[in-house]
């Protein structure tokens, strides 16, 4: 998966007709360091089952 920069995501959203709105709580995690910190903090093993709520664009899913 390509790095999900703001520019990349906004372009993809335009292509598929999505207009995200922060006023509705739509926020997307694009900071690579924060993404990795969250995944590392979860301390997951290959046997763990993870249920993501509101996966957004899948940035964390790709790292897991």
N, C-alpha and C positions, 0 to 999 in steps of 0.2 A: 504494500500500500504506500502511496506517495505521502510525503510529509504533509500534514494537514495545516498549512499556513492559512492565515485569514484570507489572503488573496485567492488561494486554491479553493477554499471552501465556498467563498462568495461566488466564484466563477461556476463551480459545480451547482450551487443552489440556483443560480440564474438559468443554467442549462436545463434544469428539470422543473423550473417554475416554483421553487420554494422561496418564501420570503420570511426568514426567521425574525422574531421580534423579542428583544430582551425584556420588553414590558410584560411579556407573557411568560417570562422565566426561561426563555430559550438562550442558553449560553453554551459555548463549545470550547472544550479544553484544547488549546493549541501549544501550550508551553511544554516542550519535550522533557525538560528537567522535572517538572511537576508530574507529568504522566508517569515517568519512570519511578519517581518517589512513591506515588500512590500504589503502583504495581508491586514494587519492592516491599512496601509496608504491609501489604496483604500477606506476604510470606506464604505464597501458594505452593502446593506440591502438585505433581501430575495426577494425584488421586482426588484432589479437591474438586468439588462441584461449585461453580460460581453462577449466580443468577444476577445479571445486570438489569437494573431498572433504569429506563431512560438512557439507553446506550448511545444515543446521539449519532455521531458519525463513525463510531467504532474505534476511536483512537486507543482506548484502554484495552478493548478486546484484542486488537492486533498485537499489543505488547504481552498479553497474557499467553 
